[in-house]
Amino acid sequence: MEPTESILDWSIHESREWIEVYGLHHAAKALREIEGQLKKWREGASGGLAAYVRDGGQNDKARRKAREEWMHRAEQRERLNLVRALKKVRPLQMRRWNRKLQRQKVPC
């Protein structure tokens, strides 16, 4: 087997050669900056923290119901496709499939 010439591109590793290490001093500085921002917050029109509230339980129930309906429709489509496939096969094979379906208790 002959050797294969390859060009290696190491540029992707060059950017990963150096990392910046943060210490306790940096953490304390960041906390002081956060504290300064929190002190600026005021209740009222000129400041404060806006919050968006949703009725999560109701939304979750609606999503769950929609998913269950989708799954039910998918099962119905699957059964319909199986019935269509059964109608296309020979009668002997159809009898075998019917017995198999009855053993599996799959309503058609």
C-alpha positions in Angstrom: 0.0 0.0 0.0 1.4 3.4 -1.0 1.6 6.2 1.6 -1.1 8.9 1.4 -0.1 12.5 1.4 -2.2 14.6 3.8 -2.2 18.2 4.8 -2.9 18.8 8.5 -4.7 22.0 9.5 -3.7 22.8 13.0 -5.4 26.3 13.0 -8.4 25.0 15.0 -6.1 24.1 17.9 -4.2 27.4 17.8 -7.2 29.3 19.3 -7.4 26.7 22.1 -3.8 27.0 23.1 -4.4 29.6 25.8 -7.2 29.9 28.4 -7.9 32.7 30.8 -8.1 31.6 34.5 -10.3 33.6 36.8 -9.6 33.6 40.5 -11.4 34.7 43.7 -10.5 38.3 43.0 -12.4 38.2 39.8 -15.4 36.6 41.5 -15.5 39.3 44.2 -15.2 42.0 41.5 -18.2 40.5 39.6 -20.3 40.4 42.8 -19.6 44.1 43.5 -20.7 44.9 39.9 -23.9 42.9 40.4 -24.5 44.7 43.8 -24.2 48.0 42.1 -26.8 47.1 39.5 -29.2 45.8 42.1 -28.9 49.1 44.0 -30.0 51.0 40.9 -33.3 49.1 40.7 -36.3 51.1 41.9 -39.9 50.2 42.0 -42.0 52.2 39.7 -42.1 53.5 36.1 -38.5 54.7 36.1 -37.0 51.4 37.0 -37.6 48.0 38.5 -37.7 44.5 37.3 -40.5 43.5 34.8 -41.7 40.0 35.1 -43.8 38.0 32.7 -46.2 35.5 34.3 -47.9 32.6 32.6 -50.3 29.9 33.6 -47.9 27.0 33.2 -50.3 24.3 34.5 -53.0 25.2 32.0 -50.6 25.5 29.1 -49.0 22.1 30.0 -52.4 20.5 30.1 -53.3 21.9 26.7 -50.0 20.6 25.2 -50.4 17.2 26.8 -54.0 16.9 25.4 -52.8 17.9 21.9 -50.0 15.4 22.0 -52.4 12.6 23.2 -54.8 13.5 20.3 -51.9 13.4 17.8 -50.7 10.0 19.1 -54.3 8.7 18.9 -54.6 9.9 15.2 -51.2 8.3 14.5 -52.3 5.0 15.9 -55.5 5.2 13.8 -53.4 5.9 10.6 -51.2 3.0 11.4 -54.1 0.6 11.8 -55.7 1.9 8.6 -52.4 1.4 6.7 -52.3 -2.2 8.1 -55.8 -2.9 7.0 -55.1 -1.6 3.5 -52.0 -3.8 3.3 -54.0 -6.8 4.4 -56.5 -6.2 1.6 -53.7 -6.3 -1.0 -52.3 -9.7 0.0 -53.5 -13.2 -0.9 -56.4 -14.6 1.1 -54.2 -17.3 2.7 -51.7 -14.8 3.9 -54.5 -12.5 5.1 -55.9 -15.3 7.3 -52.5 -15.8 8.8 -52.2 -12.1 9.5 -55.7 -12.0 11.0 -54.7 -14.8 13.4 -51.5 -12.9 14.3 -53.6 -9.7 14.9 -56.0 -11.6 17.1 -53.1 -13.0 19.2 -51.7 -9.4 19.6 -55.2 -8.1 20.5 -54.9 -5.2 18.1 -58.3 -3.8 17.2 -58.8 -3.0 13.5 
